[in-house]
Amino acid sequence: MKKKQLGQILFFGALLLALCILPAFSFAADTVKLGSVDVQKVLNESEIGKKAKNDLESLIKSKQSVIDEKGKTVEKLKNDIEKQASVLSADARKTKEDELEKAIREYQRLVQDSQADIKKKEAELTDSILKDIHDIIDKIGQEEGYTLIIEKGMVVYSDKSLDITDRVMDKYNESKSKSKK
């Protein structure tokens, strides 16, 4: 019988302790400020992001025009060999085929180099913008007292009021327009 009474006393004591501690936890939870940001949206829709995208597209177009010219040269050599196949001597044909192979290798190298240049430029632009965006997110987090700001792409659901993407983009655009002046 005494064990049963001791168990009940311990149970009610634990319940009383829990009731005293719970309000303290709920008070602490009220001070937590959360936010989410869509970094990809800032990358794509900010003024600097749009400019970087246009610069990259211009680079791609210029590289593509050089590649197209080289491709036409390869096609012309190939067509010349096919047209002249019956009238060329074995040595002349071999020379033309060697020239074609060399042109094809140069074309392939040009394509690979162009792709590498574009990829490198894209990484440079993206890294620079991302660094600036993260600096602004840090600044907003500190100035506005956020406990946690998370990347929106990793969140399954969040209240729309937690999204600070537009504020980040506005501050980013503002900081870049000030630096231009």
Buried (B, 14 or more C-beta within 10 A) or exposed (E): EEEEEEEEEEEEEEEEEEEEEEEEEEEEEEEEEBBBBBBEBBBEBBBBBEEBBEEBEEBBEEBBEEBEEBBEBBEEBBEBBEEEEEEBEEEEBEEBBEEBEEBBEEBEEBBEEBEEEBEEBBEEBBEEBEEBBEEBBEEBBEEEEBEEBEEBEEEEEEEEEBBBBEBBBEBBBEBBEEEEE
